[in-house]
Amino acid sequence: MKKLLSLLILIVLSFSLMSCDELISKISHNVLVETFTAVWLNKDYYVQEVFIKLENEFKDRVSFMKCYVESTDDHPTPRLSCTEAEQRMDWYMEDKSIPTTFFDGVTYVKGLPTSTGDDNVIDAIYNTYEEMILDRLSKQPDIALHAISELSEDKKSGTVNIKALALKDIDNYNDLRLYAAIIEDDIQYKAISGTNNHKFVFRDYLSLENNDKTDYLGTTIKIKNRNFGLKNDLFEISLNYKINEFYNLNNLSIVVFVQDNATKEVLNNIELPLT
């Protein structure tokens, strides 16, 4: 199904052989789930276990990002935390309470639901998160996204080519930005939290500037010097990335999403493996 939908989107974005109305009936609104946590936080273990269960349930309909904070200098390798994760947390919230999990940037859960016993904790988190996800999955898609990753011959760098198509007039957002985030699975690190195999770990944001000062704010989407958002608007961009030595290339993916930085709502997202 995932390959079929990607093919349909590619046809529309590249050759305009299908109308936006037809495409809307073929694709869905996918959900982005971001959590802010730390390696020393005991609750991190429960959140990751729930993410794994939810990934098995929703497959490609949901993308997960674990942003480790407050430990940037504690473990230079494998460097689970980074500057952009700290910046992203500050941008989202003032109290810096962790764990906090956001669903498409507009609904969130601070801390963990009250329960007793490990199994009850996981069940309580799962039920709460599942309800949030199902609510966002019911939203009609505003945009369609398509992306292709191209690795260099030496596999030390690459380019992700991204296309975003407005499926209808989008006039209730004032600051649409495109984001591309590198995510890594199966990072082995014995953390205080009890999590030793770290999944869904946010590694880096990609942007045209490609720095660690403004990447967390995304790339402004413009169409011929005007805001993106009229039906059939097509935005195209290519972003470069580097494969750091401590990354495991086989476990990397890119999550591409469009977010309104004014309301913080995520309009849609897709995820693709780097290789």
Secondary structure, DSSP 8 states (H G I E B T S, - for coil): -HHHHHHHHHHHHHH--S-HHHHHTT----EEEEEEE-TT-TTHHHHHHHHHHHHHHHGGGEEEEEEE-S-TTT-TTT--B-HHHHHHHHHH-SS--SSEEEETTTEEEES----SSHHHHHHHHHHHHHHHHHHHHTS--SEEEEEEEEE-TTSSEEEEEEEEEESS---S-S-EEEEEEEEE--EE---TTS--EE-SEEEEEE-SS-STTTGGG-EE-EETTEES-STT-EEEEEEEEE--TTS-GGGEEEEEEEEETTT--EEEEEEEE--
